[in-house]
Amino acid sequence: MKFTYFHLMPFDGLPEDFGDRYRSVWVDIPPEVQDVPRIHQLYNDYLDELEHAAVKGFDAIGVNEHHNNAYGLMSSPNMMGAALARRITDTDSKLLVMGDAVPLYNPPIRIAEELAMLDVMSGGRLITGFPLGSSQDSNFAYGVKPATMREQHREGFELILKAWTTDEVFSHNGRFSKLRYVNPWPKPLQQPHPPIWIPGSGSVETMDFAVELDAPFFLLSYFGADYAADLFEKYWERVELAGRDRNPYRTGMVQLVMVADTDEEARRLYEPHVQYFYQRCTHIYPGFTEAPGYKTIRSLQEVLPAKGATSSSRPDSFAAAQKYGWDDFVEQGIVIAGSPDTVREKLEAAAKRSSIGNWVMLMHIGSMPKDLAKHNIDMFAEKVMPALSGTFDEHEHQWWPKPIEGFQETHVQPVAREAQR
């Protein structure tokens, strides 16, 4: 089992009455809410946390991309990856960029170039992810047409893959971009290219895309593995129909995890930050969540309330979660929190039930301060991770960075660190 410490980099200065005073944390959040000097401090705190997780033995550290929001301050995941690449060279940790939303880049060859640079700089440690992108980011912040977004994603992805793997200069004459000469320098260090993971929020088209590529499907959800169990079974049915094995490393999931000495201590330490996340960071105007045409009819049919349902709000929705208390989050598995034994048992049970081999751990939540996040990292790394790391060892992880034969990594002088190995 593999563990990635993943960060959203949220802004922690949203006022308590944010949901009453403002329409949305995303897209049209008023610039007056920004505190740029505070964001300077947050960027450095969050990078410290990611480096700390690498030193403490997490298999990877991860970053992603969002725009026009206070939910996640990373408008460029590749820039954050560059800030981390040299700082983790004295660890075994890999670098997950999950990821660059392909339709936001025109031409998308820019993604091929920057990720190749990261792979070379890091000595072949890069794992890539290619999400479609949220409607807030893609349609409302960047103006991508929702009806053609998937086609644009597919064309851009194929161009990136060809740019990495073709040993000749070629032309690209696509519907969405045209390039007379495609000749990126450098190529990725890993051959034929870095591992590719396909993240999604549950659309069946994304599952099918992952199966087609024979790449891991990653569920980006904030509602836990319990709610996702049925979804994963739909994915595994597709894997079986394609004639492939139920290798747990074909799947991954984002999961909120908080560890303390006792279950009650976990509530005391983490509850305010969980509430901040679900009441302010995910306060999104419903009109921004899915532009018309963003989701296909097939995927809409999968998420619409069942016939005769008494509520139009699903329990695994941000609207519902705004009313949840700590007990609701824990009992429903949205948050896995408690003593090391509690967290280990719940993670192991969820992993075995749905065959999840990769956990993308969201352990800094909402307004959590750096010291508390580091405490969470330490508790997990020292008291939970060792007992679970060997799970699924009988399976080969075919989508993990592998050393390049004969490659000699450049020695980088490690910086002074606070953490003890």
Disulfide bonds with the S-S distance in Angstrom:
none
